[in-house]
Amino acid sequence: MHRRIFTDCVDIVGSACKQYDGEKNYISTGAVDVNYIVPSEVERFEYTDRPSRANLEVDKGDILFAKMQGTKKTLLINESLAKNVYSTGFCAVRPKEGMLIERCLYHLVSSKTFLSQKDKNCSGATQKAITNAGLGKIMIKVPEYHSQEKIVDELDKLAKVIENRKSQLEKMDELIKARFVEMFGDPKLNEKKWKTGIVSDYYAVKGGKRIPKGMGYADGVTEHPYLRASDMKNETILDDDIHYITEKVYEKIKRYTVNGGDIYITNVGVNLGMAGVIPQKYDGANLTENAVKLVPTTEKVLDGLFLSHYINSPGIQDYINERKMAVGVPKLAIFRIETIPLIIPPLKLQIEFIDFCKQVDKSKVAVQKALDEAQLLFDSLMQEYFG
């Protein structure tokens, strides 16, 4: 292993877009999700109509990574991808002969060590990004050249396992969505003619509360969880980064607590409109101002898990997106949540659907465990080889 300056090991490549006939695919930085081009985000332009940032051409074997601070977006260009036009928000590099092989460089620029140094050396007044001068300040750990093929084979195999596990989880989620439509139809069309209503017919919508300015979170405190919108994903609460507040702060906002089993809906930010059920272990937790809880006001007609799946269904998410305030940070007013349309199938049928979901969830737990183990090993090897 050798410590080297990044720019001593690579050539900065890519060229300005040359005139072309017809249309070409344009790949913006926003169209790349880590290492994958999202098909729905690809745009097509004629040469004269393309955006000013659509001005980077690359060749097979080049590696692209996003210049912006705090981003992890990396592509290894193959023959097909070389036909696209890319945003100048990408940096294109190619390994110098005898220093790095292409796949090794691809993994290296995706490593935490490289990305943290990239972020540290970014510059700019508003949107900070790495410059060529900044790249010259990055030190990298370069494996012995004769060992690189073996290293990347190992990493590629693990990356494939991770990709397959993620695909399995996605297919299980699709299975649940398909089962929902099979049993209840499209909520927007209500072709099965279920009884209908709106949220306010059955629930009071109660907002959360922002932590008082300057009081913040408390390190080492675990008594009072403070649930933020960023914790609310995949129809439940993520346990990875829960924040806690002191008794003093809790006393000021304790009337904004939730109970285990409550339905929540996020109404501000990127996860806007996502519903889920509060786990029992967070009974008594405080709720962020960026989410609301639904408090039943009538005899139970909807199972909580059914309702969260219903709100997260594509038809209702479309309905929500059409009614959000999109100026600045996306928001969904409480009165908009109160008027979300509902279908009221028999409780027995709702429970049948939830039982199906629970069976699928058992399989998801096993797949997620295997995914976590593979990801942990992959991260460990990346640190060993490039850290």
Secondary structure, 3 states (H helix, E strand, C coil): CEEEEHHHHEEECCECCCCCCCEEEEECHHHEECCEECHHHCEEEEHHHCCCCEEEECCCCCEEEECECCCCCEEECCCCHHHCEEECCEEEEEECCCCCCHHHHHHHCCCHHHHHHHHHCCECCCCCECCHHHHCCCEEEECCHHHHHHHHHHHHHHHHHHHHHHHHHHHHHHHHHHHHHHHHCCCCCCCCCCEEEEHHHCEEEEECCCCCCCCCCCCCCCCEEEECHHHEECCEECCCCCEEECHHHHHHHHHHECCCCCEEEECECCCCCCEEECCHHHCCCEECCCEEEEEECCCCCCCHHHHHHHHCCHHHHHHHHHHCECCCCCECCHHHHHCCEEEECCHHHHHHHHHHHHHHHHHHHHHHHHHHHHHHHHHHHHHHHHC
